[in-house]
Amino acid sequence: ALDRVEDILSRQRYIAGDRFTEADVRLFVTLIRFDAIYVQHFKTNRCRIVDYPNMQAYVCEVYQMDHVSDTVDFFHIKNHYAGSHVSINPLSIIPRGPELPDY
């Protein structure tokens, strides 16, 4: 799926075309969490978002939109996932990394 999103974003600015839509909001909340927690927590480590140039640029652009960064709390994201999925992380170990890009 990430390869497909990368392909779409290589041809157009937003996921559904040339306008920012609800589909972009939904995609953003997944992508912004991906490198921070999904790679480690869900073992989705074939590629990270930073390895996809179009998706990385997209995440940076959306993150920099007015008030979007105010809604992203990496401390909360990591603590929530690490602490609430005991079947995946029974000891609730919260990773220090990875280093995240400066969005």
N, C-alpha and C positions, 0 to 999 in steps of 0.2 A: 504494500500500500504506500509506503514512503517513497518508493521509486516512482510510482504513478503520480503522487503529489508533486514530487520534484519535477517531473516531466511537464505537468500542467503549469506549474509556476515558472517554468522556463519559457513558456509561450504567452503567458498573460499575468497581469499584476496581482489579481486576486483569484481565489479558488473557483469562483463562479463567473469570472469575466473581468470587466473593467471597473466594477463598483464593489465597494466593501459591503458585505452582506452578513446575515446571521451565520451563514456557512463559515465565514472567516472567523467569527467570534468562536465558534465551536472548534474549528481547527486550531486556532491559536492556543486555547486553553489546554489542548493536548500537546501541542508542540513545545510550549514553554515549559512543561513539566517533563518532557521526554528525557533530555540529557541529565537533568537534575535528579530524577528519581527512577523513571521507567527503565532506563538502561540497566541499572543495578537491581532494582526491586523485582522487575518482571522478566529480567534476563533478556531484554530486547537489545542485544549488544552487537548485532551485525554491523550496524552503522549508527552513528549519532547524528543529530540534526546539524551540528557544526560540519559534518562531512558532506552535507548537501548544500552547495552554495546558494541555490535559489530559495530553499526553505529557510536557511539561516538569514538571508537578507530579508525575507518576508517576516520572520519572527522579530527581527530588529525593527523593521518599519512599523509593525503593529504595536510593539512594545512602546515605541516612542510617540504614538498617537496620544492626544490629550487624555490624561487621567487613566490610561491603561496601566502604566507601571504602578499606580496606586493600588491596583487590584491584585498584584502579584507579590506574594510573600513566600520566598523560597524556604525560610525557616519553618513556616507552618506547613508547607507542602511536604517537605522531607519528614518532619516529625509526624504528620498525620499518616502518611503512607507507611512509614517504618513502625509506627506504634499501633496501627489499627488492623493490620493484616497479619495476625499471629500465625496463620497457617503457612504464610510465605516467609515470615521473619519472626520465628517464635521467641527470640531473645530481644526483640525490638531494638536491634542495633541500628543506629543512625549513622550513615557514612559521612565522613568529613567532606569528601569530594563528591563529584568532580569539580575542578575549577570551571566556572561558567564564563562565557564571553561577557564582555562589558556591553550590554545592550544599550 
